[in-house]
Amino acid sequence: MKKSLIITILSVLVVGILAACGSSSSDNQTVKIGYFPNLTHIATIVALENGYFEEEFGEDVKIETKTVSNGGLFMEAMTTKSIDVGTVGPGPLLNFYVKNPSFRLISGAVNGGAVLVASEGGGVNELADLDGKKVAIPVIGSTQDVMLRKALKEVNLETTSNGGTVELFAAAPADTATLFVQNSVDAAATQEPWGNILETQANGKLILDWDEFAWGKESTNTVVAASDEFLKNKEFAKAYLQAHKRAVEFIQQNPKEAQALVIKHIQDLTGKAINEEETAAAFAKLEVTTEVNEQVIQEMADISKEAGYVTSSDIEGMIDLSYLLGE
């Protein structure tokens, strides 16, 4: 009798443990991918459109996506576990990392893709003319904010927040053309295709092209970021990066097809028509890559500290390319 009871209890315990394990496994079968619905996140968009994530993760893994409008919102979503992995600017990533080192940069995605454009009536013809002017940026602490600060140093200018004369004005890139027409700002440090739109639709003048702005072609615009929680599953990390690498290679080999996929994707999301010529012009101002210039990322951290966005520029451990390299 006692022996039968012990066996029954053990059986219940084993079933309970297996059920718990099964529940945990099931919870881990959803991957939440975040990105911005714009051209500089083309690698993520192409991977989604071509089904690379589904193929690499397998049919037992559900792919969920979340779009955001800026890097701060992306990192907040990652902090609250609404996003596991995805593409974001290095500026917001390092700003959050310094406060909470629970995130990693695991691959490059896009270099360049950002320009400095002056409004028609702002009286700005070169970088030094920004003295006493107002410049639009996507959001305080954004990658374009940091790039602008880097450029200003080259002509001995500083922002008003650091005792200088150049005022920063945070505005969504989509609203910048209206600000130009209203003469509310004198210039904008923005990403493509918004730079091209400012030139063609708001009479903007290109001051620094993508290969001249800040670190030029080495300017890191978009990277792959992942939470430490996500990276615990090495197979998931490898699957994501394999899909990412396939997308990068596809874009490099099939630029026109890749642009068409971005246009379709954004139209499906927003219902708005995207101009093919504008997309092609913007695409010519960026480089899709998995490579990461770690020195540039460190300089970005140093500038963020000088700006007062972070208390430290120590980002040791943030960049982990071991998953990308298959280690």
Secondary structure as GFF3:
##gff-version 3
##sequence-region A 1 327
A	DSSP	alpha_helix	2	27	.	.	.	ID=ss1
A	DSSP	beta_strand	30	35	.	.	.	ID=ss2
A	DSSP	three_ten_helix	39	41	.	.	.	ID=ss3
A	DSSP	alpha_helix	42	49	.	.	.	ID=ss4
A	DSSP	alpha_helix	52	57	.	.	.	ID=ss5
A	DSSP	beta_strand	62	67	.	.	.	ID=ss6
A	DSSP	alpha_helix	71	79	.	.	.	ID=ss7
A	DSSP	beta_strand	85	88	.	.	.	ID=ss8
A	DSSP	alpha_helix	90	99	.	.	.	ID=ss9
A	DSSP	beta_strand	103	112	.	.	.	ID=ss10
A	DSSP	beta_strand	114	118	.	.	.	ID=ss11
A	DSSP	three_ten_helix	127	130	.	.	.	ID=ss12
A	DSSP	beta_strand	134	137	.	.	.	ID=ss13
A	DSSP	alpha_helix	143	153	.	.	.	ID=ss14
A	DSSP	three_ten_helix	160	162	.	.	.	ID=ss15
A	DSSP	beta_strand	167	170	.	.	.	ID=ss16
A	DSSP	three_ten_helix	173	175	.	.	.	ID=ss17
A	DSSP	alpha_helix	176	181	.	.	.	ID=ss18
A	DSSP	beta_strand	187	191	.	.	.	ID=ss19
A	DSSP	alpha_helix	194	201	.	.	.	ID=ss20
A	DSSP	beta_strand	205	208	.	.	.	ID=ss21
A	DSSP	three_ten_helix	216	218	.	.	.	ID=ss22
A	DSSP	beta_strand	220	227	.	.	.	ID=ss23
A	DSSP	alpha_helix	228	231	.	.	.	ID=ss24
A	DSSP	alpha_helix	234	253	.	.	.	ID=ss25
A	DSSP	alpha_helix	255	270	.	.	.	ID=ss26
A	DSSP	alpha_helix	276	283	.	.	.	ID=ss27
A	DSSP	beta_strand	286	288	.	.	.	ID=ss28
A	DSSP	alpha_helix	294	307	.	.	.	ID=ss29
###
